């Protein structure tokens, strides 16, 4: 191939390849949304027409209403616990000076690294003997544990960007540590704290593996309900619930993006950090 | 720094208590089961080595994770490249596109593949009815193909993001220099660009491989009986047999697998840099 034609071919080929991969990434989610509006009485694609029948069916089934409210009852407290504990830990790790700080940081991050199936099995084994298996409280505590490292990560990244001298200046001007933190540092890291809260909410709402192990027939989050239905008779009701789950997580993602328009995305930053750590 | 600055270290206590009591203790409890149940000794590990069912699942786990990693490299590199070299707007758009699946529930995405890959799903319909390329539909689900497609889709963002991070920082003057010295595009890419992107490629691969090792939902829904992976075995031991000893032993193996991968790769990277 001559240099000229390969020069022309390359960008064109690259664009096509990228388009194909973008479609691969997004297409499955689009399918779920389209199928959820299907007018067919069974799961088929493309649907013969559009209707809201599956959403109506969803609304008429108390089992889904119960599942969604169970998920919400778990999500809100667990996200709040994770955000409070995670933010405090991030501030402690960034500003405190104590022996074994890096060991403590890895300990807090551990739930992010250990395969979730191990966490799920382990929590079931111990929570059973504590009487927490099959309870809302058990699931709240489990989800809070899973989400805490993500909050720590997000807030820690923001704390590293805050100029320590601002706080020092406040101290010189006579502010107490407590006041300097709340009036100077906290407003600066607030967007990251809110991101952490949103992450924690999505982690809880979408969590499945630990929830399978810790739920019971009476306490069943929406993902577990969907999981047991998917393995049985698949109909477009599941697509409707799937579309609602997607709408929730993408809505939160959009909110987070709007919230932090200037900042680089924490997970991109995280990936970057992983890369730098791997390459000393 | 004053003593009062040090005192802020105490703020880590709530998180340490939560993770310690609700995570570290349970995991330790589970791992200990492997050598204490039903009695003290290594009987659970010998059982694992002696039964072909378990060895097959361990083998499946490694093969599937490896294949998924390879697929993610092939699919992730062009996108990461495009993201790193695109204009500001296209870059933002692509990042958003990558983050959507990253954020969406694994269950919903796996369900989507169930819809797409089934016997009368869109892919088979397209191949058989619309394009007439095939006489009979392909079996794309409840087998290895389904697992590989589903897992690659779900893990792809974990390849793209670290790779993008490295590529976006790569120095364009190096490839420009190679080009001005007469290197054709392909060789320039293979000899200059690719080696520079190796840290990102490796970080992404480790992330994908290690996450693949512990996968449960996707293989359970898209795989067949011959595609059982280690996570499904752990679930089966507990839910079907109540065998916490064997589940603990499998957890030990899975954890060893993930940590050795991390260690091996960080070591090889250090040596590679030297």
Interface residues (C-beta under 8 A of the other chain):
Chain A: X3 X6 X7 X10 X14 X17 X18 X21 X22 X24 X25 X26 X27 X28 X29 X31 X32 X35 X43 X44 X45 X46 X81 X84 X85 X86 X88 X89 X91 X92 X93 X95 X96 X97 X98 X101 X104 X107 X108 X110 X111 X113 X114 X115 X116 X117 X118 X119 X121 X122 X123 X124 X125 X126 X127 X141 X142 X144 X145 X148 X149 X152 X177 X202 X206 X208 X209 X213 X223 X226 X227 X230 X231 X234 X238 X239 X242 X245 X246 X249 X250 X252 X253 X257 X265 X267 X268 X270 X271 X272 X274 X275 X277 X278 X279 X280
Chain B: X1 X4 X5 X6 X7 X8 X9 X10 X11 X12 X13 X14 X15 X16 X18 X19 X20 X22 X23 X24 X25 X26 X27 X29 X30 X33 X75 X78 X79 X81 X82 X94 X95 X96 X97 X98 X99 X100 X101 X102 X103 X104 X105 X106 X107 X108 X109 X111 X112 X113 X114 X115 X116 X120 X121 X122 X125 X153 X156 X157 X161 X162 X164 X165 X166 X184 X185 X199 X200 X202 X203 X206 X207 X211 X213 X214 X216 X217 X221 X231 X234 X235 X238 X244 X247 X251 X254 X255 X258 X265 X266 X269 X270 X273
